Amino acid sequence: MDNKKLAIGVFDSGMGGISVLAELIKIMPNEKYIYYGDSKNAPYGVKTPSQVIELSKNICEFFIDKGVKAIVIACNTATSAAVKQLREIYDIPIIGMEPALKPAVEMNLDGKIVVMATEMTLKEKKFNELMKKYGQKSDIIKLPCPKLVELVESGIVDGVEVEKAVKECFTGIDINEISSIVLGCTHYIYLRESIRNVVGDRVYIIDGNEGTARHLKNILNSKDLLNDEEKREVYFDIYNSKNDRSIIELSKKLLKFSLEKLNCLNIQN
């Protein structure tokens, strides 16, 4: 089989990585995608690194059995804990996520940078290395927001409950001193408008989805693995460890929501 036509595996601790899948579809519409959400074990942010590594390995084995050509870890927590080990095990490209701290710092704005992420992401070596690199240039606030993941996993992405949870995250922080917010968890991207309602229009909100998608495209292109067969629709399969049809339908709803935001709705499965 032509390796170019093999699917790309994308996984997350639940449904947050659907937002990354949407960005991948926008940038590489000719590809086939397999998405795996591990909602049964969500959230990853409160687990130990060894637990996250084991869960991530199990999902990668699922993808290998499906015959994927690359894997995207659409989860900052799983990237922090497991990407190094996974790259040592598998000989296909494995792309991870990291909080978009670099572009936030390079904006050179006058004010503090808030990084919203899970506790594990903020504690792991990968993020601490980013802090060492950019912490001297900017005032960076680490802000763990575990409850927000649970809201998205329940299909709640807007409304009073979400805004209340976001406000609770910012307790003790002077919003007037913030210049930008880095969304260091893919789940939080669905809550962008609610976060905007809390912090106002003056604050920039940044995520790493587009950068991750473009990075994968560059790698596939360098390995002659990009699918150059133009298609009218993007084909994707969605799986979830809960094995519950309602979770699959919610995942599709979130994908449609994300694609609408990206002005990209030509999909089929």
N, C-alpha and C positions, 0 to 999 in steps of 0.2 A: 504493500500500500504506500502511496505517496505520503511521506511524513508531513508535507505541507498541509494536508487535509485532515490531519489529526486534531483533536479538540484541545482546548486549553482548560486545565482544571483550576477552579477558583474556590477557596474555602475561607470560612470565618467561624468564629465561635457560635454564631447564630445567623441573623439576617442583616447585620450591619454591612457585611461585605457585598451585599447586593448593590450598594452604591458604587463600589469599585467595578463590579460587573458592568454596570451601565456605562461607566467611563470607558471601559475596554471596548464595549460594543460601539460606542461613538467613534473611537479612534481606529478600531480594527473591525469594521462591519462584515468583512468577508470570512471571519473566523467562526468556528463552532465552539461552544462553551459548555462546560459541565460545572455547575455550582453545587457545593456541598455546605450546608449550614448545620453546625453541631449544636442546635438549640437544646438538645437533651442535656448537654453538659455546660451550657452557658449559665453565668458568665465565666470566661477564662480568667478575668482579672483578679478573682479571689482564690484561685487555685495555686498550687506550688509550681515552680518551673518544671519539675520532673513530670508532674501530671500533664501539663500542657504539651511537653515534648512527646509523651506517649500518645495523647489524643491526636496530635498533629501527624505523627507517624502512621497511625491507623488510617487517617483520612488520605494520606499520600499513597498508602497501599491500595486503597479503593481506587484512586486515580490511575495508578500504574496498571491495575487490572483492566481499567477502561481504555488504556492505551493512549494517554495524553502525551503531548509533545512539550508541555511546560506547565508549571504550577505557580499560581499566584496566591501567596498567603495574604488574604485581604483582611488582615487582623493585626493591629499593632502589637497586641499582647503576645500572640503566637509567634510573630516575627522576632520580638525581643527574646523570647525564651527558646525558640526552636530552630530558627533559620540556619544557624551554623551547623547543627547536627544533621538537619535534613539534607543540606548540600553535600555533606560527607557521605551520605547513604545513597543518594540518587544521582544519576548522571545526566539528568535533563535540567534545563534552566529552571531555577526556583527563585521567584522574585518576592521580596517582602515589602512591608510598609514601614515607614518611620514618620514620627511627627514632623510636619513641615516647618521646623524651627529655622532652618537656613534661610528660606525666602522671607520669613517674618523678620529676621534680623537684618537682612540685606535691604529691607525697605527703609531702614534708617529713620523710623518714625520716633517722635518725641513722646515716650510713654512706656509703660510696662507691657511685656508680652506674657499672656496667660496661656499655658499649655493644658488643655483639658484632656485627660486620659485616664486609663485604669490605673489602679495602684501598682500592679505588676509592671506595666509599661514604664511608669515613672521611677521605679526602683531598679530596673534591670540595667546591666552594664551598657547596653546599646544607647539608651537615653542619657545615661550619665556621661558617656563620651561626647554626646552632642552638647551637653551642658558645659563640659570642660572647654569645648571648642568655641562656643558662642556666649557662654555665661559672662565672660569678661566684657563683652561688647554691649550687652543689654541686661536690663533688670527683668529676670524671668521668674514667673510664679508657676509652680507646679500645682495643678488643681485636679485631684482625683474626684470623679463623679460616677460612682458605681450604679447609682439608682437609675441613671439615664439609660443604661444598657437594658435594664429590666423593662422600662417603658416601651422601648422600641420592640423588644422581643414579644411584648403583649399587643403590638400593633398600635400603640398610642404614640403618635408623632406630633400632635399639636393640641392646643386647648389649654384650659386653666391648669390642669394637673401637671402638664409638662412645664409650663412657665413657673409654676410654684416650685417644682423640683430644680429648675435652672437657678432661680433666685436663691434657693437654699445652698446651692453650690458656691455662689458668690458671697455668701455671708462673711463679713469681715474684710471684704475687698472693696476698695474705693473704685467704682467703675469709671469715674472721671479721670483716674490716673492710667487707665488702660489704653494702649494704642492699637493692639491687635490680639486676636485669639486664634490659637492653633488648635484645630480639632484633631486630637491625637488618638481618636478611636473612630472607626468607620461607622459605628452606630450613631454617633453624634451628628453626622452629616444630615440625617433626616430631621434633626431638631434645629437646623440652622435658623429658620424663621423665628422660632420661639426664643432662641438665644439672641437673635437680633432685636426682638421686642423687649428683651430685658436690658441689653447693653446699649441700645440705640444705634443710629446710623453712622455715627462718627467712628466706631470701632471696626477695623478690618477683621474679617473672619476667613481663615485660610485652612485648606485641607490638602492632603498629599495624593489624592486620587489621580489627577491628571498626570502628575509627574511619574507615578508608578506605571500607568498605562503606556506612556510614551517610552519609558525605560524598557518595558517588555517588548514593545514594537521594535525598538532599536536592536535589542538582543536577538529577536527572531529574524530580523532582517540580516544581521551579521552572520547568522548561521544558516541562511537561505531556507528558513522555515515559515516565512509569511505566506499565507494562502492568497495567491494572486487571482483566484477564480472569483470573478464578481458575481454576487448573488443579490436577489431582490430582497430576501429576508435574512435576518440573523437567526441561526438555529442554536437553541440552548436547551439543556436539561437541568432541572433543579431537584436536588435530593436533600433530605433533612433527617438527622438521626432520630427525631421524634417519630418519624414514620406516621405522621398525622396529615391527612389531606388538607385540613384547614391551615396548617403551617405552610404547605406548598402554595396554597391559594394566596395567603398573606404575602409570601415571598414574591409571587408574581405581581401582586398589587403594589408592593414596594418598588419592584423593578419598573413597572409602568410609571409610577410616581417619579422615579429618578430620571427615566428617559424623557419624560415630559419636561423636566427642569433643564435637560440638556438639549431639548428640541430634536429628539431622536426617537422615533416611535415605530420604526419598521422592523418588527420582530415576529418570530414564529417559533413554535415548538410542538 
